[in-house]
């Protein structure tokens, strides 16, 4: 009797450990952008107005750079910002700005930012 009770308790604890582990994994995935839809770069940089000049992101799969530079009149290869990716933004002047609900303290020149939230 005692041995079967012990086995039952161990089995219940093992199940609880798996359930708790999975729930933490789901939270981590959600915070890391699991399921977030990409944000149009036009929408994302609109609050920067004329201070914004261009953005770049390195694409590891193609081993090349994606870019967005609206002031130069070229067709951009960077059209969306994805949660969990890093981007280089260039601004003319220092600016504190909220982009899609996240505050960024940008300095004049190049800024490396992590995109953490979709709009």
C-alpha positions in Angstrom: 0.0 0.0 0.0 2.7 2.5 1.0 4.7 1.6 -2.2 1.7 2.3 -4.5 0.9 5.6 -2.7 4.6 6.6 -3.1 4.4 5.8 -6.9 1.2 7.7 -7.2 2.7 10.8 -5.5 5.8 10.7 -7.7 3.6 10.4 -10.8 1.5 13.4 -9.8 4.6 15.4 -9.1 6.1 14.5 -12.5 2.9 15.7 -14.2 2.9 18.9 -12.3 6.5 19.6 -13.3 5.7 19.1 -16.9 2.6 21.3 -16.7 4.4 24.1 -15.0 7.3 23.8 -17.4 5.0 24.1 -20.4 3.2 27.1 -18.9 6.5 29.0 -18.5 7.5 28.1 -22.0 4.2 29.5 -23.4 4.8 32.8 -21.5 8.4 33.0 -22.8 7.2 32.4 -26.3 4.5 35.1 -26.0 7.0 37.6 -24.6 9.5 36.8 -27.4 6.9 37.6 -30.0 5.3 34.2 -30.6 2.4 34.9 -32.9 2.9 38.6 -33.2 2.2 40.0 -36.6 4.9 42.1 -38.3 4.4 45.9 -38.2 4.6 48.0 -41.4 7.7 50.0 -41.3 5.7 53.1 -42.4 3.5 52.8 -39.4 6.4 52.1 -37.0 8.5 55.1 -37.9 5.7 57.6 -38.4 6.2 59.2 -34.9 9.8 60.0 -35.9 8.6 62.2 -38.7 11.4 64.1 -40.5 14.0 63.1 -38.0 14.1 59.5 -39.4 16.4 58.9 -42.4 16.8 55.1 -42.8 16.7 51.7 -41.3 18.6 48.4 -41.9 18.4 44.8 -40.7 20.8 42.0 -41.4 19.0 38.9 -42.8 20.9 35.8 -41.8 19.2 33.4 -44.2 20.2 35.5 -47.2 23.4 36.9 -45.7 22.4 40.3 -46.8 21.0 43.6 -45.6 17.3 44.7 -45.8 16.9 48.5 -45.9 14.3 51.2 -45.8 15.3 54.8 -46.8 12.2 56.7 -47.9 14.0 60.0 -48.5 16.1 58.4 -51.3 13.1 57.4 -53.4 14.2 53.8 -53.9 12.0 50.7 -53.4 12.8 49.3 -50.0 13.6 45.7 -49.2 12.7 46.2 -45.5 8.9 46.5 -45.4 8.0 45.1 -42.0 9.4 45.0 -38.5 9.3 41.7 -36.7 9.1 41.2 -32.9 12.4 39.7 -31.7 14.6 41.2 -34.5 17.2 43.9 -34.2 17.3 46.9 -36.4 19.6 49.9 -37.1 17.7 53.2 -37.2 19.3 56.4 -38.3 18.0 59.8 -37.0 19.2 63.3 -37.5 18.8 64.5 -33.9 18.4 63.0 -30.4 14.8 62.1 -29.8 12.8 60.3 -27.1 9.9 58.6 -28.9 7.3 55.9 -28.3 7.1 53.4 -31.2 4.2 51.0 -30.9 4.0 51.6 -27.2 7.7 51.1 -26.4 9.8 54.1 -25.5 13.2 54.5 -27.2 15.9 57.1 -26.4 17.4 57.6 -29.8 20.7 59.6 -30.3 21.7 61.5 -33.4 23.2 58.9 -35.8 22.8 55.2 -35.8 20.8 53.4 -33.1 20.5 49.6 -32.7 17.1 48.7 -31.3 15.3 45.5 -30.6 11.7 45.4 -31.8 9.7 44.2 -28.9 6.0 44.9 -29.7 3.8 44.9 -32.8 1.5 47.9 -33.5 
